[in-house]
């Protein structure tokens, strides 16, 4: 019997990405936008995940700083934060 292929929901796709590492809202929007079928669907899914604290900008910023500050300079870490849609001063960067 043929198995029906089920497309994962936007929420499911976002949770899969978040299970690998923390992502900022901007990163999730960029990665999931091609899968949005109706306007507003993606924003609604991301709002739900943010309300449940699955998307946490402070946690993302802290993660970037902790992972990257030992290898990169403060300016490069700030640049990565901004690329993720986070303010450059969202986490204290040593340097």
HELIX and SHEET records of a PDB file:
HELIX    1   1 UNK A   10  UNK A   20  1                                  11    
HELIX    2   2 UNK A   25  UNK A   32  1                                   8    
HELIX    3   3 UNK A   33  UNK A   35  5                                   3    
HELIX    4   4 UNK A   41  UNK A   51  1                                  11    
HELIX    5   5 UNK A   57  UNK A   68  1                                  12    
HELIX    6   6 UNK A   74  UNK A   83  1                                  10    
END                                                                             
